[in-house]
Amino acid sequence: MSAATVSRALNHPDLVHPATRKKIDLAIRKSGYIRNRAAQTIHGRRSATIGLIVPTIANVIFAELVQAFNDAVSQQGFTLLLASHGYDLATEYALVRKLLEHRVDALALIGLDHGEDTYRVLREQGLPALAIWNYDPVSTISCLGIDNAEAGRIAASHLLMLGHRRIATIFPDTGENDRARSRRSAAQATLKAAGLGDRADWQIQTPYNTGQAKRASLELLASVDRPTALLCGNDVIAQGALYAALKLGLKVPGDLSIIGIGDFVGSAELEPPLTTIRIPARRIGAAAADHLVAAVDSESEDAMIRTCFECELIMRATTATPPVG
């Protein structure tokens, strides 16, 4: 077959007869041939890669999102290049540059907290870019996610509705994390509007790490003057808080209610199952991938999108009315 036919089968398989594609695929398998994507990029053709930079791959926070994103781009002929920055925006900027050097066709980032250098290089390069996980009606780049402030309000309102008035919050450092910052601010505003006191010793800070969250919760819950409910920044922190309560012999939810945010893989299988605010991670990941692939394939300029997904309260077994007395 001609080189043009082989090229067409690789780059536009829908234009080649299935029997011809089958012959070409067999020849590729027998010869061990690998096409040179770098050479294609040099000649101005797309690399068929999409970059995704997440804060961490050390736990389940972004697992479903990454899987759904990867599945969607793969089904459409693209390869995912994945990197993580450890909640460090300076590291994120370096990773953005590296992925751009590899000539990715599009780039997805988590949230809207990014350094000015990152925003500048994205503007200068002009490739499709998308912020995932956080929705903002006035974002400077396209965004697709949930209203994280709403997630914080729902969590706080649920505890208040149950009758809790002694509520502590456990969140990570929110300085470079707009998702956690929005949740925390909205939750605290909701509690304050209900007339609850602003106790600094009940506003705990810990990273998204089960072990560290457990240690921070142990210190908080060991006090005689302890809260009756914990509002956690996400399910990873909530899991650590649950382990701390069990270690101290506290009954959940009899002695202590715990609520998380995320509804990550495994949250429903905890014992007791975790009450949480569900983020539709798989839907967000798939929709983000579809948007970027369409933007790459489009001849026109990438249009700004701002898409908000609903989050919802998932009531399980870690929250109840506060203990009497």
C-alpha positions as CSV (number, residue, x, y, z in Angstrom):
1,M,0.0,0.0,0.0
2,S,1.1,3.6,-0.5
3,A,2.5,5.7,2.3
4,A,-0.5,8.0,1.9
5,T,-2.9,5.1,2.6
6,V,-1.0,4.1,5.7
7,S,-0.8,7.7,6.9
8,R,-4.5,8.1,6.3
9,A,-5.3,4.9,8.2
10,L,-3.2,6.1,11.2
11,N,-4.4,9.7,11.3
12,H,-8.0,9.4,9.9
13,P,-9.0,5.8,10.2
14,D,-12.7,6.6,9.5
15,L,-11.7,7.5,5.9
16,V,-10.1,4.0,5.3
17,H,-12.0,0.8,4.4
18,P,-12.1,-1.5,7.4
19,A,-10.5,-4.4,5.5
20,T,-7.6,-2.1,4.5
21,R,-7.2,-0.9,8.1
22,K,-7.0,-4.5,9.2
23,K,-4.2,-5.3,6.8
24,I,-2.3,-2.2,7.9
25,D,-2.7,-3.0,11.6
26,L,-1.4,-6.5,11.0
27,A,1.7,-5.2,9.2
28,I,2.3,-2.7,12.0
29,R,2.1,-5.5,14.6
30,K,4.5,-7.7,12.7
31,S,7.0,-5.0,12.0
32,G,6.9,-3.3,15.4
33,Y,6.5,0.0,13.6
34,I,6.0,3.1,15.8
35,R,5.1,6.4,14.1
36,N,7.2,9.5,15.0
37,R,4.9,12.0,16.7
38,A,7.7,14.4,17.3
39,A,8.4,14.6,13.6
40,Q,4.8,15.3,12.9
41,T,4.8,18.1,15.5
42,I,7.9,19.7,13.8
43,H,6.0,19.8,10.5
44,G,3.1,21.6,12.2
45,R,0.8,18.7,12.8
46,R,-0.8,18.1,16.2
47,S,0.9,15.7,18.7
48,A,-2.4,14.0,19.7
49,T,-1.6,14.5,23.3
50,I,-3.5,16.4,26.0
51,G,-1.9,17.4,29.3
52,L,-3.5,17.2,32.7
53,I,-1.8,18.6,35.8
54,V,-3.4,17.7,39.2
55,P,-2.3,18.6,42.7
56,T,-1.7,15.0,43.8
57,I,-1.9,11.4,42.7
58,A,-1.0,10.1,46.1
59,N,-4.6,9.5,47.2
60,V,-8.1,9.1,45.8
61,I,-9.0,12.7,45.5
62,F,-8.7,13.0,41.7
63,A,-8.6,9.3,40.8
64,E,-12.1,9.1,39.2
65,L,-11.6,12.4,37.4
66,V,-8.3,11.3,35.9
67,Q,-9.7,7.9,34.9
68,A,-12.7,9.4,33.2
69,F,-10.6,12.1,31.5
70,N,-8.1,9.4,30.3
71,D,-10.9,7.1,29.0
72,A,-12.5,10.0,27.0
73,V,-9.4,11.3,25.4
74,S,-8.2,7.7,24.5
75,Q,-11.5,6.9,22.9
76,Q,-11.0,9.9,20.6
77,G,-7.4,9.1,19.6
78,F,-5.5,11.2,22.0
79,T,-2.9,10.3,24.7
80,L,-3.0,11.7,28.2
81,L,0.2,13.2,29.7
82,L,-0.3,13.4,33.4
83,A,1.7,15.3,36.0
84,S,1.2,16.4,39.7
85,H,2.6,19.4,41.5
86,G,2.0,18.6,45.2
87,Y,-0.1,21.7,45.9
88,D,2.8,23.9,44.9
89,L,2.0,26.5,42.2
90,A,5.6,27.3,41.4
91,T,6.1,23.6,40.6
92,E,2.9,23.7,38.6
93,Y,4.3,26.5,36.4
94,A,7.4,24.4,35.7
95,L,5.3,21.4,34.7
96,V,3.1,23.6,32.4
97,R,6.3,24.7,30.6
98,K,7.4,21.1,30.3
99,L,4.2,19.9,28.8
100,L,4.1,22.8,26.4
101,E,7.7,21.9,25.4
102,H,6.3,18.4,24.5
103,R,3.8,20.2,22.3
104,V,0.6,19.1,23.9
105,D,-2.5,20.1,21.9
106,A,-4.4,21.2,25.0
107,L,-3.9,21.5,28.7
108,A,-6.2,21.0,31.7
109,L,-5.4,22.3,35.3
110,I,-7.2,21.8,38.6
111,G,-9.0,24.9,40.0
112,L,-8.4,28.5,39.2
113,D,-5.6,29.4,41.6
114,H,-2.5,29.6,39.4
115,G,0.5,31.8,39.2
116,E,0.6,34.8,36.9
117,D,3.4,33.2,35.0
118,T,1.2,30.2,34.3
119,Y,-1.7,32.4,33.1
120,R,0.7,34.4,31.0
121,V,2.3,31.4,29.2
122,L,-1.1,29.9,28.5
123,R,-2.2,33.2,26.9
124,E,1.0,33.5,24.8
125,Q,0.8,29.9,23.6
126,G,-2.8,30.2,22.7
127,L,-3.7,26.5,23.0
128,P,-7.0,25.3,24.4
129,A,-6.8,25.4,28.3
130,L,-9.4,24.4,30.8
131,A,-9.7,24.7,34.6
132,I,-11.4,21.6,36.1
133,W,-13.1,21.1,39.5
134,N,-14.0,24.7,40.3
135,Y,-16.7,26.8,38.7
136,D,-16.4,30.6,38.7
137,P,-18.8,32.7,36.7
138,V,-16.1,35.3,36.0
139,S,-13.1,33.0,35.4
140,T,-10.3,34.3,33.1
141,I,-10.0,30.9,31.4
142,S,-12.6,28.3,30.6
143,C,-13.8,26.3,33.7
144,L,-15.8,23.2,34.4
145,G,-16.6,22.0,37.9
146,I,-18.8,22.6,40.9
147,D,-19.5,25.7,43.0
148,N,-17.2,24.8,45.9
149,A,-18.8,27.5,48.1
150,E,-22.1,25.7,47.7
151,A,-20.5,22.5,48.8
152,G,-19.3,24.2,52.0
153,R,-22.7,25.7,52.6
154,I,-24.6,22.4,52.1
155,A,-22.2,20.6,54.6
156,A,-22.6,23.3,57.2
157,S,-26.4,23.5,56.7
158,H,-26.7,19.7,57.2
159,L,-25.0,19.8,60.6
160,L,-27.1,22.8,61.7
161,M,-30.3,21.1,60.5
162,L,-29.5,18.1,62.7
163,G,-29.2,20.5,65.7
164,H,-25.4,20.7,66.1
165,R,-24.1,24.0,67.7
166,R,-20.6,22.8,68.6
167,I,-19.0,22.4,65.1
168,A,-15.3,22.3,64.3
169,T,-13.8,22.6,60.8
170,I,-10.8,20.8,59.5
171,F,-9.3,22.1,56.3
172,P,-5.9,22.3,54.5
173,D,-3.9,25.5,54.0
174,T,-6.1,27.4,51.6
175,G,-3.5,29.9,50.4
176,E,-3.0,28.2,47.0
177,N,-6.2,26.1,46.9
178,D,-9.2,28.0,45.7
179,R,-11.5,24.9,46.1
180,A,-10.7,24.5,49.8
181,R,-10.8,28.3,50.4
182,S,-14.3,28.6,48.9
183,R,-15.6,25.6,50.9
184,R,-14.1,26.8,54.1
185,S,-15.3,30.5,53.7
186,A,-18.8,29.5,52.9
187,A,-19.1,26.9,55.6
188,Q,-17.8,29.4,58.3
189,A,-20.1,32.1,57.0
190,T,-23.1,29.7,57.3
191,L,-22.1,28.8,60.8
192,K,-21.6,32.4,61.8
193,A,-25.0,33.4,60.3
194,A,-26.6,30.7,62.6
195,G,-25.1,32.5,65.6
196,L,-22.2,30.1,66.3
197,G,-19.2,31.4,68.0
198,D,-15.9,31.8,66.1
199,R,-13.6,29.5,68.1
200,A,-10.0,29.6,66.7
201,D,-9.2,26.3,68.5
202,W,-11.9,24.6,66.5
203,Q,-10.6,25.7,63.2
204,I,-8.0,23.0,62.5
205,Q,-5.5,23.0,59.6
206,T,-4.1,19.8,58.2
207,P,-3.1,18.6,54.7
208,Y,-5.2,16.2,52.6
209,N,-3.5,13.2,54.2
210,T,-5.3,10.6,56.2
211,G,-2.5,10.1,58.8
212,Q,-2.0,13.8,59.4
213,A,-5.7,14.4,59.6
214,K,-6.0,11.6,62.2
215,R,-3.3,13.1,64.4
216,A,-4.9,16.6,64.2
217,S,-8.3,15.2,65.0
218,L,-6.9,13.2,68.0
219,E,-5.6,16.4,69.6
220,L,-8.9,18.1,69.0
221,L,-11.1,15.2,70.2
222,A,-9.1,14.3,73.3
223,S,-10.2,17.5,75.0
224,V,-13.2,17.3,77.4
225,D,-14.5,20.4,75.7
226,R,-14.8,18.8,72.3
227,P,-17.2,19.6,69.4
228,T,-20.1,17.3,68.6
229,A,-19.5,17.6,64.8
230,L,-16.6,17.9,62.4
231,L,-16.9,19.5,59.0
232,C,-14.0,18.2,56.9
233,G,-12.5,19.8,53.8
234,N,-12.8,16.6,51.9
235,D,-13.3,12.8,52.4
236,V,-9.6,12.1,53.0
237,I,-9.6,14.4,56.0
238,A,-12.9,12.9,57.1
239,Q,-11.5,9.4,57.0
240,G,-8.6,10.5,59.3
241,A,-11.1,12.1,61.7
242,L,-13.2,8.9,61.7
243,Y,-10.1,6.8,62.6
244,A,-9.2,9.3,65.4
245,A,-12.7,9.1,66.9
246,L,-12.7,5.3,66.8
247,K,-9.2,5.2,68.5
248,L,-10.6,7.4,71.3
249,G,-13.6,5.1,71.8
250,L,-16.0,7.7,70.5
251,K,-19.2,6.5,68.8
252,V,-19.8,7.9,65.3
253,P,-22.4,9.3,65.0
254,G,-23.6,8.8,68.6
255,D,-20.9,10.9,70.2
256,L,-19.6,12.7,67.2
257,S,-20.9,13.5,63.7
258,I,-18.5,13.7,60.7
259,I,-19.1,15.0,57.2
260,G,-16.8,15.1,54.3
261,I,-16.8,16.6,50.8
262,G,-16.1,14.6,47.6
263,D,-17.8,11.2,47.9
264,F,-14.5,9.6,46.8
265,V,-14.0,5.9,45.9
266,G,-14.3,4.0,49.2
267,S,-16.2,6.6,51.2
268,A,-19.4,4.5,51.0
269,E,-17.4,1.4,52.2
270,L,-16.0,3.0,55.4
271,E,-17.5,1.7,58.7
272,P,-19.7,3.6,59.3
273,P,-20.3,4.8,55.7
274,L,-19.4,8.5,55.4
275,T,-21.9,11.3,55.0
276,T,-20.5,13.6,52.4
277,I,-21.1,16.1,49.6
278,R,-20.8,14.4,46.2
279,I,-18.7,15.9,43.5
280,P,-19.6,14.2,40.2
281,A,-15.9,13.5,39.4
282,R,-16.5,11.1,36.5
283,R,-18.9,13.4,34.7
284,I,-16.6,16.3,35.2
285,G,-13.6,14.4,33.8
286,A,-15.4,13.1,30.8
287,A,-16.9,16.5,30.0
288,A,-13.6,18.2,30.3
289,A,-11.9,15.8,28.0
290,D,-14.7,16.1,25.4
291,H,-14.4,19.9,25.5
292,L,-10.7,19.9,25.0
293,V,-10.8,17.4,22.1
294,A,-13.5,19.4,20.4
295,A,-11.4,22.6,20.9
296,V,-8.3,20.9,19.3
297,D,-10.3,19.6,16.4
298,S,-12.1,23.0,15.8
299,E,-10.7,25.4,13.2
300,S,-12.2,28.4,15.1
301,E,-10.8,29.9,18.2
302,D,-11.6,28.1,21.5
303,A,-14.8,29.7,22.9
304,M,-14.9,30.5,26.6
305,I,-17.1,28.0,28.6
306,R,-18.1,28.2,32.2
307,T,-20.0,25.0,33.2
308,C,-21.3,24.3,36.7
309,F,-22.1,20.8,37.8
310,E,-24.5,20.2,40.8
311,C,-23.1,18.8,44.1
312,E,-25.4,17.0,46.4
313,L,-25.7,15.8,50.0
314,I,-25.2,12.1,50.4
315,M,-26.6,11.1,53.8
316,R,-25.0,7.9,55.1
317,A,-24.2,6.9,58.7
318,T,-21.7,9.4,60.1
319,T,-24.0,12.2,61.0
320,A,-26.9,12.3,63.4
321,T,-28.4,14.6,66.0
322,P,-26.0,15.7,68.7
323,P,-25.7,13.8,72.0
324,V,-27.9,15.0,74.9
325,G,-26.2,16.8,77.7
